Amino acid sequence: ERSSSTDLAARRGVFSRRHYGSVEMLASCDGDSENIVRRFRVETGERSDKEELFGSPSTPVLENPEYQTRWYFKYFLGKLHQNYVGSDAEKTVFFLSVVLADSNTQGLQQYRAILWRKTGAQRICLSHTPSKPLTVKSILSNFESLDRIEKGPKEIFTPDVQKDLLLLEEQEGSVNFKFGVLYAEAGQNTDDEMFSNELGSREFDRFVNLLGEKVRLKGWDKYRGGLDVKGDMTGKYSVYTIYEGHEIIFHVSTLLPYSKDNKQQVERKRHIGNDIVNIIFLNGSYEDHCNFKPSMIKSQFTHIFAVVSYIREEDAYRISLFSEESVPLFGPSLPCPPVFQNHQEFREFVLVKLINGEKAAFNTPIFAQKRERTLDMLIKDLYNEHMSDSRSNMLNRRAFSDVLPETPRGSRRKEEARQVEFVRIGQALKLDTIVKGDAPTSLATTSLFKREPWEPQCFYPDFPHEIICGDSWGNNKLILGTEAGIFLIEEGLTHRLIFDKTVQVKQISVVEAHGILLFRTDRGRDSRVHVFRLTDFEGDATNALVRSRPDLREHKLERTKGCHLYALSRPGGSHLRMVAAVGRRLLVLQWRHSAAWTTWCAASDTDTVEGFQMVRELLVSEAPAVVSLVDSPTACGDNHVCVGYRHQFDLVNEKTGDATRLHSVDASKVHLVAAVDIYEDDEAELLLCYNHTTHFQKLSDENTTEFDFQWNAVPDNIVCVFPYIMAFTYESIEIRLIINGNLVHNMVMPKLKLITSKSDIFFVSTAPEFFQVRKERVKEDRMERDPSVSPPSSPH
């Protein structure tokens, strides 16, 4: 399916949590047959909206993949690093691990830090400047609530602490999984009936063979998921597979011991009933599929039921999902309709959905509290062990502000010997973990030819200047601002200078709907926004024309003198609006022609600066560092401006000028990143990004941190493209799911900078070897204007 760039840009911030199911009240019974109420989120895949182009929400992607989240195993073990122990203002114990390592193949170094607390581990990346190494205190200040710590932590020298910290990381959950598979015949309404099916149908056997390979349990030396591998006490065979380094064992009901005398089939229930995730294979019709209720299964431990049935007429599989209400949302969402004719695609979808589901279930209150108690006990034991008098000689007595790379006093030879032993023990631990099969390492089972939704394509391989700003024009051109001037790049052609170096710009916007180019020059108090027609840069006659500062005179928006920031309204609205920040003043301007009028009378829309009309001037308390326009989702609602300054984000009503405090940041150092307007199910909300945090804020609701999440590194820019949210830093692109903040991928690239995300996402990096040269644009990236798309009627 093709979509116009305008259409994509208009939907760029649109997303829906409803893709991931709705909550229904379903009665469930416990062992004493007393009715208790359990609410389940039901996913059926039924929806009517159009899917996004950059990989639909149904694309199977593992969330929080261990090979990217288990930092201590991956980046610390086997390398020289520092470990510290301390307590915060509330006397809560924490551990801190810091390593200085190469961030990519270009030899750039960065700090990686893990803060270990009873609530779980927090991980951050920090840039390294060789002439200015960071102190322990400055690293701790990047973690919430540790920026005002008084008593500094102490370094632990003993190599044995590595084993303890690895154990802390392993509390995040197993890298291997066990899933129950229960065969059910049509009309069976209780788990006793389902567990009493001695054998399954031919369709069931085909499904089980699709999941994995049948393995002999006796003498089995890989992951066994609690099954007996010595005396066939849990059956002779099981089903096993590996997916992206995860070993998976399936507890298949018809392969577990069957008893003719025991109606409850206790041995089968003992395994499948203690699995967090169950697959129910329902051998019946669509109606039978729809009639399944989780209340049929008495287990209080199982949190997720995936109901699968085979459609013989189509040689396809249907799936629906029930997740206990407390399980956080997880992807991928079910496609519409939830029917798979490609069996291998179905297998991959099921495995990814179930792995993500089990990980999500570990964040329910019942599991989270258990994990917190375990971590609390382990951390306290560690603290007592390493802070005791008998181990005091192992603790660093340096001043808290000392820089990390400095070696402690004493014999240099002794310290070097300690470091060698420290690394040796770390390497031995790493090897032992791999041998046991508990390591988050192997990706051998990943499809080599699988194309990820975010796979980059090289647009222009050798641009010679450092890019300050830019925007896309149509689907094959970029306009870029550099210190050498402004350039036009067209795919397949040599870059062309259109303004010389006397024109220094900090922001560029191409508005194709009105055929205009906007840019903000950087001249302090003399900064302004300028407006040109795109036609000024088209055609053979303009190829040799290079403009300079005197050519700006007729194109400057005089009212914007001193402007240090501007923002435009989202494409797809009835009118183009701009807010220009001039110190504390916000100037709201509107293009005098509607988008609809320009579409039908394009030849008549030849305005430049005269096209912008002043709507009103608003005054805010300080000069904004961040500004964003928030369109009302309804025609009769008021538009707003979100402004960020110092420690807060405010919402200013465009019509009245009234300001409302949206969110305050409680931290000594605040770096405001962005305020991105997004629309969940036609309701406007904002993504407020600062430091390592992204905060969701509805315009009308109370402030809640329910959906907040943390980035590994402080972003420079944020891009929303449902179902993903991407953070661009100087060294990486971090990709997470917008509905739960879970990490799905991290791409490390040197000297990275986002250019524009208006339609396609364009960025610059000094490592073209990472990408294929784009010969054919992939479906996800193909944006062409569709002349049949009619804009809404709108008065002039």
Secondary structure, 3 states (H helix, E strand, C coil): CCECHHHHHHHCCEECHHHHCEEEEEEEECCCCCEEEEEEEEECCCCCCCCCCCCCCCCCCCCCCHHHHCHHHHHHCCCCCEEEEEECCCCCEEEEEEEEEECCCCCCEEEEEEEEECCEEEEEEEECCCCCCCEHHHHHCCCCCCCCCCCCCEEECCCCHHHHHHHHHHCCCCCCEEEEEEEEECCCCCHHHHHCCCCCCHHHHHHHHHHCEEEECCCCCCCCCCCCCCCCCCCCEEEEEEECCEEEEEEEHHHCCCCCCCCCCHHHHHHHCCCCEEEEEEECCHHHHHHCCHHHCCCCCCCEEEEEEEECCCCEEEEEEEEECCCCCCCCCCCCCCEECCHHHHHHHHHHHHHHHHHHHCCCHHHHHHHHHHHHHHHHHHHHHHHCHHHHHHECCCCCCCECCCCCCCCHHHHHHHHHHHHHHHHHHHHHHHHHCCCCCCCCCCCCCCCCCCCCEECCCCCCCCEEEEEEECCCEEEEEECCEEEEEECCCCCEEEECCCCCEEEEEEEHHHCEEEEEECCHHHCCEEEEEHHHHCCHHHCCCCECHHHHHHHECHHHCCCCEEEECCCCCCCCEEEEEECCEEEEEEECCCHHHHHHCHHHCCCCHHHEEEEEEEECCCCCCEEEEECCCCCCCCCEEEEEECCEEEEEECCCCCEEEEEECCCCCCCEEEEEEEEECCEEEEEEEECCEEEEEECCCCCCCCCCEECCCCCCEEEEECCEEEEECCCEEEEEECCCCCEEEEEECCCCEEEECCCCCEEECCCHHHCEECCCCCHHHCECCCCCCCCCCCCC
